[in-house]
């Protein structure tokens, strides 16, 4: 029996996320930012002053990889690193004043893209869609907090 992948939740979520990234990349190209850079800027917009270690965890990338990315961003005056007041080993990352116009442009482009992506849906449908995604996200967070689960036998029987 072949599953209809056009209606497979996992494939759809992955395709939608990929298309959102690709569309956003195309729309912000004029800002001269890479996807990695706008991803960092977006997270700093949400949580300016996060530690470099926490940002690496949030972005799900290696600390060294983020460090090199931040080096390049700092050289372009997009971000600045500052030693944490309570832990001299930790660095906090902040947006610079110079990057503010680019971040605001990104936010505007993102809002327009969300509007375009959700066109044809009523306000109530959009709200319900987001509520459902939040529920799915919470379910997955809870599953990940509980650790790895046992693999299931595809034929439905348990192995002994």
N, C-alpha and C positions, 0 to 999 in steps of 0.2 A: 504494500500500500504506500503510495507516494503522497506526501504531505503537500498541500498547496502553499508554497513558500510566499506567495503574494499576500497571504493572510497570516503568516507566521509572525507572532509578536516580536520575537528576537530579531528577525531579519528586518522587519519594519522599523523598529527603533533604531537599529544600526544604520539603515538606509536614510532615515530622516536626519539623524545626527550628522552623517557624512554630507548630505545635501545642504544642511544648514551651514556646516563649516565651509564647504566649497563656495556657496553663495556669498557668505560673509567675506571670505578671502577676496573674492572678485570685487565686492563692493568697497572694501577698505584698501584696495591696492594703491590708490592714490595717496594714502597716508604714509606709504613707504614703511609698513610694518609687516613683519613675518607673522605667521600663525602663532608661533611660540611666543613672540613678543606681545601680540594682542591678548593672548591667553593669560600671560603674567599680568599685564596692565588691567585686564578685566577683574582678576582676582584681587589685585591691590586696590582697585576702585571699591570693591566690596569690603575689603579688610586691610586698609592701609596700615603699615607698621607691623605686619605679621613677621615672625622670625623666618629666616631663610630656611631653616630645617622644617618648620611647619608648612611653608609654601611648597617645598619639595614634596612633602607628603600629600598636600591638597592636590597638587598637579600630577601626582603619581609618577614622578621622575626622580632619577638619582640626584643626590645632593651635588655631586661634581658637575653633572650636566647642567643643573640649574645655576651653579656658580659661574660656569663659562657663559651661559646666556646672560646672566646679570652683569658680568664683566662688559659684554658688548653693549648692553642697554645703558649701563652707567657711562660708558664712553660716549654714547649718543645723547647723554643727559636726559634720559627717560625716567630713570630711577636713581635713588641714592641709598646707600647702606650706612647704617649707624649702629654703633655698638650699643647693646642693651644695657640699661642703667644697673640692672640687678645681676647680670651674668655677662661678664666681659667676653666670654667665648661666643656668645650669641650675637648675630647681626640681625637687625630689623630693617625691613625694606620699605621704602616710602616712594610715592610718586613725586616727581619734581613739579614745580609750578610750570615749567616749560612744556610739559607733556599734557597739561590740562586741556588745551584746545583739541588735541588728537583724541584724548579720552572722551571728551564731549561729542566729537564727531562720530567716534565709534558707537557711543551710546545711542545717538540719533539713528545711525545706520542700522543698528541692532533692532531698535524699535520699529523702524520701517520694514525690516525684513520679517519680524514677527507678525506685523500687520499683514504683509503680503502672504506669508505662509499660512496664516489662519483665515484668509479671505474666504467668504462663502459660509463661514460658521457664525451662528448667532452669538451674541454676548454670553448668553446662558450656556451654549455649547462650548465656548472657549473656556469659561470658568469650570465647567464640569470636566473638560479634557485635562486641564491643569490639576484639578483636584484628584483625578484618577492617576495621573502621573506621579503626584506626590504620594499617594497611597502605595503605588508600585515601588517607588524609591524607598519608602519607609520599610516595606516588606523585605526588600533586598538588603537594606542596611541591617535589619534585624537578623536575617539569615547569615550575613557575614560576621556579625557579632557573636553568633553561636558557634562559629568555627566551621571547619569543613564537614560536609554531610557525607554519609555513606553513598557510594554510587549505587544506582538502581539497575537491576537486571532488565534489559530492554524487553524481555518476554514476560515480565511481570512476576516471575518466580524468584524466590530468594535462594541464594546459594548457601551451602552448608559447609 
